[in-house]
Amino acid sequence: MKGKHLTIRTRRAISGYLFIMPFILGFLCFLLYPLINSFWMSLCDVGISPQGYSNTFAGLANYKRALTIDPQFNQMLLTEIGRMASHAIAILVVSFMIALLLNQEFKGRALVRAIFFLPVILSSGVLVGLETNNTLMSGLQDMISESSPFRLSDGLMDILRLTGIGGGVLDVVFDLVGEVTDIVMASGIQIVIFLTGLQNIPVSLYEAADVEGCTKWESFWKITFPMISPLMLVNIIYTIIDFFMKTDSDVITKIHDTMVLQMNYGFASAMSWIYFAVAVAMIGVSALIISKGVVQSYE
């Protein structure tokens, strides 16, 4: 009887928690202890011996070393933040535009949708080898790089740089153009999310807008964008997390080398927690900015 008095929002919340319950249980059973142990290691000098390892409390020494002493970590971190900002915006724009195109009625639409999602399916195979400079794929990667049509724009890029018009902006644009393949490859999940939202918009809204004399442009800004705007928040959070988890990141490489090659677990743990804190901060800032401009509910 009580269930009949639950609101739609409450029912959706319960359904959502039930859906993510396997992850919550998995996190509590398998990830919580390693996470706590990693944080404790970041506050210690970790000694390695044949009998195991020992932790000697060192306070914030590892964090101070990472932020104030290490000559590379700060620069790598700032570079990653800048790349994340530009790539996240580009991925959102590209995925939204592709989703709009794939939502149209045309022959072979299912095949085209599969093609755009194909990089996500193949991301554990050849594409990852090319993306992460796998030595086994280096020959094929060189062939692709040499035959890339974007190499033909080098002369144009040099000419524009010589004009001095918006040098910093041009560098960002050129970097994005040079990495257009990576951007499209990273847009598969976002395209699916946007496409799902577009298909859930009632057709009657567009029919009513046509009756009122609205143009396609006006319908886009008055109907499509407001209705799809909550998914902007979902996609930006997913995009930021996905970017910071990429194994070809210089920061991830440095953390890996510090842990595996130098066997300095305390310093590596500190850098990992700093990297994690930066990712959470970027998610919080992005969510705060985007949440002010989205429609929070369709009801």
N, C-alpha and C positions, 0 to 999 in steps of 0.2 A: 504493500500500500504506500509506503513511504517513497518508493521509487517513482510513483506517479507524480510526485510533487517536485521532482528534480527538474531544474531548468535545462534547456538545450545546451547551454554553455557548460554546465556541470557534467552532463552526460558525455559531452565531447572531451572534457578534461579527464574523466574516468577512462574513456576509451583510449586516450592518448597515453595515460600512465600504464594501462594494461599492455599497450603495444610496445612500450620501451622497457617493460619489466624484465625481459630476458637480459637486456644490456645492464640494467641496474644490478641484477643478481650476479651476473658475470663480473661486473666491476668490483662488487663487494667481496666476491670469492677469490678472484684471481689478480686484481690490479691494485686494490687498496693497500695491501701490505708492501708490495714493491714501491709504490708511490711514497709511502711514509718512510721506507728505508732509504730511498733515493734522497729525500729531503734531509734526513739525518746525516747521510754521507756528505751532503753539500756543506754541512757545518763542521766537518771533521777532516783531519788528516788521515787518510786511509792507508794503512800499511799492509803490504801483500807478503805472504810467507807460504812455504809449502803446507803449513797446517791450516791455512785459510787467510782471513783478513781481520784486521783490528782497527777500530775507530778511536781516534784521539780527538776530543772536542777542541775545535779551533775557532769557534765563533763565526764571525763574518769574514774571516781572512780570505776564503776562496772567492767570495763575492767581491771583495775589495780588489783582489788581484784581477778578476775578470773585467771590472768596470774602470779601474784606475791604473793598472800596471800593464796588463797585456796590450801590446801595440796593435793587434789585429782584430780582436773580438768586437770592440766598439764600432770600428769602421765597417766590419762585415754586417753587424746588426743594423746599423743605419742604412746601409745599402739594401738589405733585405726589406726593411720597412718601406723604403722608397719604391722598390720593385713591386712590393705587395700592393701598395696604393694604386699605382698605375695599372697593374695587371687586373686587380679586382674590378676597377671601373670598366676596363676594356672587356673583360669577360662578361660582366652584367649586360653591357650594351650589345655585344655580339650575340649572346645567348637569347636576349629578349627579341632582337631583330629576327634571328633565325626562327624562333618560336612563332613569331607573327607570320612569317612566310609559310612555315609548315602547318599552320592552322588553316590555311586557305584550301579550298577544294581544287585539286588538280590530279591528273592521272599519274599513278606511280608514287603517290604521297607516302604510302607505307614504306616503300623501298628507300625513298629519300630520308625519311626519319631514321631508318635503320642505319643508313650510311653515316649520318651525323652522330649517332650513338655508338658506332663501331669502335672509335678510339677508346672508349671506356671499357669495352669488352676485351680489347686487345692490349690494354695498358700493362699487362703483366708479361708481355712477350717481346716481340721485336721492337715495338715502339719505345718501351722503357730502355732497352739497350741503346737505342739511338739517342734518347733524351739524356741519359746519364753517362754518355761518352764511354760506353762499354768497349773495351779493347777489342773484343771479338767482332764488334760492329763498326770499328773505326773506318775500314775501307769503304763500306757502304755509306757511312755518314759523309765521308769526303766526297763521294760521287754525288750525293744529294745536294751537298753544300755548293759544289762547283756548278751544278746544273740549275740551281735555284734562280728563278727570274728576278728575285729581289736583289741579286748582285748587280744587275744592270742599272740599278738606281744609285750606285755609289757616286757616279759623277754628278748627278743632280743633287745629292746630299752635300757634296763638297761645295758646289756652287752656292747653295742656300746658306751654308755655314759662312761662306766668305762675305755674304751680304750683311751679316750681323743682325738679321731680323729674328728676334726671339730665339737665341741660340739654345738656351736651356729647354725651351718647349720643343724645339726641333729635335733635340737629342732624344727626348722622351718619345716623341712620335716615331722617329726612325727606329728606336729600339723596339717599339710595339709592332711596327711593320715588319722588322726583321724576325720577330717572334710570333708572327701571325699563326703559324702552324701550331705552336704550343698553346696559344690562346684558344684556338678552335678545339684542340684536343682536350683542353681543360673545361670546355663548356657543355659537355654532354649531359651531365646530371642537371645543370641549371636549365638547359633547354627543355628537358622532360618536365621539370617542376613548373616552368612558365607555361608550357604547353598544356599541362593539366589544369592550371588556373584559367587559361583562355577557354578551354572547352567547358568549364563550369559556369561561364558567364551566360545567363539566360538570353536566348535569341530574342525574346520578347522586348528586351531593353533596346536592342538595335532597331527592331521594327517600330517601336514607339518613337525613337529618335528620328527615323526616316519620315514618319508621319508628321512630326513637328518641323521637318525641313532642315534637320542637322546635316552638315556635311560629314564625310568620312573623317576629316581632321578633327572636327568638333566631337564626334562620337568617340574618337580615340582618347581625347583628353578628358571627356566628361564621363565616359563609361569604362573603356578598356583599362586605361591606366589606373584610375582609382580602385577598380575591382581587383586588379592584379598586384597592386602596391604592397599588400601584406607579404607576398611571396618575395619581394625585393629584400626584405629583412631576412627571410629564410636563406635566400641564395647568397647574400653577402656574408652571412655567418659561415655557411658551408665553404664558400670560396676562400675566405681567410684561413680557415682550418686546413683546407686542402693545400693551400700555398705553403703554409708553415710546415707541413708534413712532408714536403718534397725532399727526396733523398739527395738531389743534386744541389741543394743549398750549401753555400760556403760555410755557413754556421754549423749545419748538421755535420759536414765533413770535418770541421775542426773539432767538434765535440767527439766524433767517432775516433779521430786520430789520437786525441788526448786520452781517451779511455782505453782504446785497444793497443795503440803503439807505445804510448808513454805510460800506460797503466796508472794514470793519475785519476782515480775514481772520484775523489773529492772535488777536484777542480772541474772535471767534466760534469758532475752532478750540479754544481753551482751554475755553470753556463747553461745547462739544460733548463734549470728552473728560471733563470733570467729570460731565456728564450720563450718559455711557457708563459711567463708573466707578461711579456711584450705581446704575445698572441692574444691573451685574454684582454689586455688593455685595448688593443686594436678592435677586438670584437665589441667591447663595451662602448667605445667611442663611435664606431660605425652604427651600432644598434641605436644609440642615443640620437644620432643625427637623422637616421632614416625613419625611426619610429615617430618623429615629429611630423613627417609628411605623408604618412600612409594611413589608409582607412583601416582601423583596427578590427572592424567587424562588418560583415555583410548584412547583418540583421538590422 
